[in-house]
């Protein structure tokens, strides 16, 4: 499933190189929790996941967004419109 299917009002996402970015709904939830300032244990608790699963989602997010850490992943996600600041 692509992001356009999950978010019909949002155009297809591409990274800085023009490659498509397909972040899953769960990865979006993890990114939003990180953007909200949650630590890994807090994300796990909020989303009813194990900490290992959160770390696996983060590893996938880093790869998809070509990020080296959570700060860079959140900044990229903000630029792409995946997450928002409240």
C-alpha positions in Angstrom: 0.0 0.0 0.0 1.4 3.4 -0.9 1.1 6.6 1.0 -1.3 8.0 -1.6 -3.7 5.2 -0.8 -3.5 5.9 2.9 -3.6 9.7 2.4 -5.6 10.6 -0.7 -5.1 14.3 -0.2 -1.3 14.0 0.1 0.7 13.6 -3.1 3.1 10.7 -3.6 6.2 11.3 -1.4 9.7 11.4 -2.9 13.0 11.8 -1.2 15.6 14.4 -2.2 16.8 12.2 -5.0 13.2 11.9 -6.4 12.8 8.2 -5.4 9.4 7.3 -4.0 9.1 7.0 -0.2 6.6 4.5 1.2 6.3 4.8 4.9 3.7 2.5 6.5 1.0 3.7 8.8 2.7 2.2 11.8 6.0 3.9 10.8 4.1 7.2 10.6 2.8 6.6 14.1 6.3 5.9 15.4 7.7 9.0 13.7 4.9 11.1 15.1 5.5 9.8 18.6 9.3 10.6 18.2 8.3 14.0 16.8 6.2 14.5 20.0 9.3 13.9 22.0 8.8 10.3 23.1 11.7 8.1 24.0 11.8 4.5 22.6 10.2 3.1 25.8 7.5 5.8 25.7 6.8 5.1 22.0 6.5 1.4 22.8 4.1 2.1 25.6 2.0 4.6 23.6 1.7 2.2 20.6 1.5 -1.1 22.6 4.7 -2.4 21.0 7.9 -3.9 22.4 10.9 -1.7 22.5 12.6 -4.1 20.0 9.7 -3.6 17.5 10.0 0.2 17.9 13.7 -0.1 17.1 13.0 -2.3 14.1 10.5 0.4 12.8 13.1 3.1 13.4 15.7 1.1 11.4 13.3 0.8 8.5 12.4 4.5 8.8 16.1 5.5 8.7 16.6 3.4 5.6 13.5 4.7 3.8 14.2 8.3 4.6 18.0 8.0 4.2 18.5 9.2 7.7 21.4 8.4 10.1 19.5 9.1 13.4 16.1 10.0 14.8 16.7 13.8 14.5 17.4 13.6 10.8 14.4 11.2 10.3 12.0 13.6 12.1 13.3 16.6 10.1 12.9 14.7 6.8 9.4 13.5 7.9 8.5 17.1 8.7 9.7 18.3 5.3 7.8 15.5 3.5 4.6 16.2 5.5 4.6 12.7 7.1 4.4 14.2 10.6 3.4 17.5 12.1 4.3 19.7 15.0 1.4 20.4 17.3 
